[in-house]
Amino acid sequence: MFFGDLEYKDKKIPQTILGYGPFMAELYYGHRSRLYLDDLYNNPQNACDVIVEAYNQGVRAINLVNNPNLLKAYDLAVDAGCEMKVIATIGKSDVDYLNPNYDVAKEVDWEGDIELFSQYDCPLMIVDEFIVDGYDWRLNSKILNRINDTGALSGLVTAFPSKTSDLLLSSIDMDLFDFYMIPYNSLSYMMDISAFNASKRKEFVDKVKKLDKKIIATRILAAGVLKPKEAFAFYKNVDFVDAICMGVAKVSEAQEDFELLKKY
């Protein structure tokens, strides 16, 4: 499951993408963020080892942001023989994930990010959630246009898949982008949905399908709340997701989780 390539507009997007969350010690991991800070963010060689193992397990894409520690880890992995497509998040800022300031997020040097990742094997660039969820549609459109000018495919990321999906059709030229990255898991964890019974789930899925975009699902393990077996079993019955983005924090996790994913 998710170990092929999505071919779209003369580009190939691997359907399993290694996420950057643990490598960046994102705060939504709770107490584990401190461990990831020491073990991964401040130790690019350790992060590299995880990337290499993911590659050895057949993962052929990685989600990157413009951060020196993360890029160092990736460069080390490339030196070790990894040949991965880069799915670049454009406009990643230091905004606090738990208490975001969307005005600050808009001041990030997104143009520099586009210039940087244009030098990589980067078929897809996606606008960071803190820019998207600030709902400055003029700015989002400007960034998407700039991405499209590079020849890469473009997309949006949101942390609020229900609210943002409601707004998109009436707020932005939908022809500007082709990909949409959203959190999606069986618990509706880190999603703006309080209940996720069968009817609510169908309502949400229908809303996303109506957008007619290629969907990349993230938070599929609910930031570690779900066991991989639980998450993958849920995805066996998901028919609207084209690719997944999943983070792992250890070499052993990369081996176990991606080996398991192949069985579904």
C-alpha positions as CSV (number, residue, x, y, z in Angstrom):
1,M,0.0,0.0,0.0
2,F,1.4,3.4,-1.1
3,F,4.6,2.1,-2.4
4,G,4.1,3.0,-6.1
5,D,4.4,6.4,-7.9
6,L,1.6,8.8,-8.6
7,E,2.2,10.0,-12.2
8,Y,0.7,13.4,-12.7
9,K,1.4,16.1,-15.4
10,D,4.7,14.4,-16.4
11,K,5.9,14.2,-12.8
12,K,6.3,11.2,-10.6
13,I,5.4,11.6,-6.9
14,P,6.3,8.6,-4.7
15,Q,3.2,7.7,-2.7
16,T,5.0,7.2,0.6
17,I,6.8,10.3,1.8
18,L,9.0,10.5,4.8
19,G,7.8,13.3,7.1
20,Y,10.1,15.8,8.8
21,G,8.1,16.1,12.1
22,P,10.4,14.1,14.4
23,F,13.6,15.5,12.7
24,M,12.3,19.0,13.5
25,A,11.2,18.0,17.1
26,E,7.8,19.5,16.4
27,L,6.0,20.4,19.6
28,Y,2.9,18.4,18.8
29,Y,4.8,15.3,19.9
30,G,4.5,16.5,23.5
31,H,7.2,15.2,25.9
32,R,8.8,13.3,23.0
33,S,9.7,16.6,21.4
34,R,12.5,17.1,23.9
35,L,13.9,13.7,23.1
36,Y,13.7,14.3,19.3
37,L,15.4,17.7,19.9
38,D,18.5,16.0,21.4
39,D,18.4,12.8,19.4
40,L,17.5,14.0,15.9
41,Y,17.4,17.8,15.5
42,N,20.7,18.4,17.2
43,N,22.3,15.3,15.7
44,P,21.9,15.3,11.9
45,Q,23.8,12.0,11.6
46,N,21.1,10.3,13.7
47,A,18.4,11.8,11.5
48,C,20.4,10.7,8.4
49,D,20.5,7.1,9.7
50,V,16.7,7.1,9.9
51,I,16.4,8.6,6.4
52,V,18.8,5.9,5.1
53,E,16.8,3.1,6.7
54,A,13.6,4.5,5.3
55,Y,15.2,4.5,1.8
56,N,16.4,1.0,2.3
57,Q,12.8,0.0,3.0
58,G,11.7,1.5,-0.3
59,V,10.7,5.1,0.6
60,R,11.6,7.3,-2.3
61,A,10.4,10.8,-1.2
62,I,11.0,13.0,1.8
63,N,9.2,16.2,2.9
64,L,11.8,18.9,3.6
65,V,11.7,22.5,4.9
66,N,14.4,25.1,4.8
67,N,16.2,24.3,8.0
68,P,20.0,23.9,8.2
69,N,19.9,20.9,10.5
70,L,17.3,19.0,8.5
71,L,19.1,19.8,5.2
72,K,22.4,18.6,6.7
73,A,20.8,15.3,7.6
74,Y,19.4,15.0,4.1
75,D,22.7,15.8,2.5
76,L,24.4,13.1,4.6
77,A,21.8,10.7,3.4
78,V,22.4,11.6,-0.2
79,D,26.1,11.1,0.4
80,A,25.2,7.6,1.7
81,G,23.4,6.8,-1.6
82,C,19.8,7.9,-1.0
83,E,18.1,9.1,-4.2
84,M,14.8,10.6,-3.0
85,K,12.4,13.0,-4.5
86,V,12.0,16.1,-2.4
87,I,8.5,17.3,-1.5
88,A,9.3,20.8,-0.3
89,T,7.2,22.8,2.2
90,I,7.5,26.4,1.3
91,G,7.3,29.1,4.0
92,K,7.9,27.1,7.1
93,S,8.5,29.5,10.0
94,D,9.3,29.4,13.7
95,V,5.7,30.0,14.7
96,D,4.6,28.1,17.8
97,Y,2.5,25.2,16.5
98,L,0.4,25.2,19.7
99,N,-0.2,29.0,19.7
100,P,0.3,30.2,16.1
101,N,0.7,33.8,15.1
102,Y,-0.4,33.8,11.5
103,D,0.7,37.4,10.9
104,V,4.3,36.4,11.8
105,A,4.0,33.3,9.5
106,K,3.3,35.6,6.5
107,E,6.6,37.4,6.9
108,V,8.7,34.3,6.2
109,D,11.1,34.3,3.2
110,W,9.0,32.0,1.1
111,E,10.7,33.3,-2.1
112,G,14.1,32.1,-0.7
113,D,12.6,28.7,0.0
114,I,11.3,28.4,-3.6
115,E,14.7,29.4,-5.0
116,L,16.5,26.9,-2.7
117,F,14.3,23.9,-3.5
118,S,14.3,24.6,-7.2
119,Q,17.9,23.3,-7.0
120,Y,16.7,19.9,-5.7
121,D,15.0,17.0,-7.4
122,C,11.7,18.6,-6.3
123,P,8.6,17.7,-8.3
124,L,6.2,19.3,-5.8
125,M,6.3,22.3,-3.5
126,I,3.5,22.9,-1.0
127,V,2.6,26.1,0.9
128,D,3.1,25.7,4.7
129,E,0.0,25.4,6.8
130,F,0.6,28.5,8.9
131,I,0.5,30.6,5.7
132,V,-2.5,28.7,4.3
133,D,-4.5,28.8,7.5
134,G,-4.0,32.5,7.9
135,Y,-6.4,32.7,4.9
136,D,-4.7,35.5,3.1
137,W,-5.7,34.2,-0.3
138,R,-3.9,36.9,-2.2
139,L,-0.6,35.8,-0.6
140,N,-1.4,32.1,-1.1
141,S,-2.1,32.8,-4.8
142,K,1.1,34.7,-5.1
143,I,3.2,31.9,-3.7
144,L,1.4,29.3,-5.8
145,N,2.0,31.3,-9.0
146,R,5.7,31.6,-8.1
147,I,6.0,27.9,-7.5
148,N,4.2,27.2,-10.8
149,D,6.7,29.4,-12.6
150,T,9.5,27.1,-11.6
151,G,7.9,24.1,-13.4
152,A,7.2,22.2,-10.1
153,L,3.7,21.1,-9.2
154,S,2.1,23.0,-6.3
155,G,-0.1,22.5,-3.4
156,L,-1.5,23.7,-0.1
157,V,-1.1,22.3,3.5
158,T,-3.7,22.8,6.2
159,A,-4.1,21.9,9.8
160,F,-7.8,22.6,9.6
161,P,-9.0,20.3,6.8
162,S,-12.7,20.9,7.4
163,K,-12.7,24.7,7.7
164,T,-10.1,25.2,4.9
165,S,-12.0,22.8,2.6
166,D,-15.2,24.8,3.1
167,L,-13.4,28.0,2.2
168,L,-11.3,27.0,-0.8
169,L,-13.8,26.8,-3.6
170,S,-15.0,30.4,-3.0
171,S,-11.7,31.9,-2.0
172,I,-9.0,31.0,-4.5
173,D,-8.5,30.0,-8.1
174,M,-8.5,26.2,-7.8
175,D,-6.6,25.9,-11.0
176,L,-3.5,27.3,-9.3
177,F,-2.7,24.1,-7.4
178,D,-3.1,20.3,-7.8
179,F,-2.2,18.9,-4.4
180,Y,-3.7,19.2,-0.9
181,M,-2.0,17.9,2.2
182,I,-4.4,17.3,5.2
183,P,-4.2,15.5,8.5
184,Y,-6.3,12.3,8.4
185,N,-6.6,9.4,10.8
186,S,-9.2,7.3,12.5
187,L,-9.3,9.4,15.7
188,S,-9.6,12.7,13.9
189,Y,-6.6,13.7,16.0
190,M,-5.1,17.1,15.1
191,M,-8.1,17.7,12.8
192,D,-10.8,20.3,13.3
193,I,-13.5,17.7,13.7
194,S,-14.8,16.9,17.2
195,A,-16.8,13.8,16.3
196,F,-15.7,11.2,13.7
197,N,-18.5,8.6,13.5
198,A,-19.4,7.0,10.1
199,S,-21.7,9.8,9.0
200,K,-19.3,12.6,10.0
201,R,-16.5,10.8,8.3
202,K,-18.4,10.5,5.1
203,E,-19.4,14.1,5.2
204,F,-15.8,15.1,5.6
205,V,-14.6,12.8,2.8
206,D,-17.2,14.0,0.4
207,K,-16.2,17.6,1.1
208,V,-12.6,16.8,0.3
209,K,-13.4,14.8,-2.8
210,K,-15.4,17.8,-4.1
211,L,-12.2,19.8,-4.3
212,D,-10.9,17.4,-7.0
213,K,-7.3,17.6,-5.8
214,K,-4.6,15.0,-5.3
215,I,-4.7,14.3,-1.6
216,I,-1.6,13.7,0.6
217,A,-2.5,12.5,4.1
218,T,-0.4,13.4,7.1
219,R,-0.7,12.7,10.8
220,I,-1.8,9.2,9.8
221,L,-0.3,7.8,13.1
222,A,-2.0,10.7,15.0
223,A,1.5,11.9,16.2
224,G,2.2,8.5,17.7
225,V,-1.2,8.0,19.5
226,L,-2.1,5.2,17.0
227,K,0.0,2.0,16.5
228,P,1.1,1.6,12.9
229,K,-1.0,-1.6,12.6
230,E,-4.1,0.4,13.6
231,A,-3.4,3.2,11.3
232,F,-2.6,1.1,8.3
233,A,-5.7,-1.1,8.8
234,F,-7.8,2.0,8.7
235,Y,-6.2,3.1,5.5
236,K,-7.1,-0.1,3.7
237,N,-10.6,1.3,3.4
238,V,-9.6,4.8,2.5
239,D,-10.2,5.5,-1.2
240,F,-9.6,9.3,-1.6
241,V,-6.0,9.6,-0.5
242,D,-3.3,9.5,-3.2
243,A,-0.2,9.6,-1.0
244,I,0.8,9.6,2.7
245,C,3.4,11.5,4.6
246,M,4.7,9.7,7.7
247,G,7.4,10.5,10.2
248,V,9.6,8.0,12.1
249,A,12.0,8.7,14.8
250,K,14.3,5.7,15.0
251,V,16.0,3.4,12.6
252,S,14.1,0.5,14.2
253,E,10.8,2.4,13.6
254,A,11.7,3.0,10.0
255,Q,12.4,-0.7,9.5
256,E,9.3,-2.0,11.4
257,D,6.8,0.6,10.2
258,F,7.6,0.5,6.5
259,E,8.0,-3.2,6.4
260,L,4.5,-3.4,7.9
261,L,3.1,-0.9,5.5
262,K,4.2,-3.1,2.6
263,K,1.9,-5.9,3.9
264,Y,-1.3,-3.8,3.5
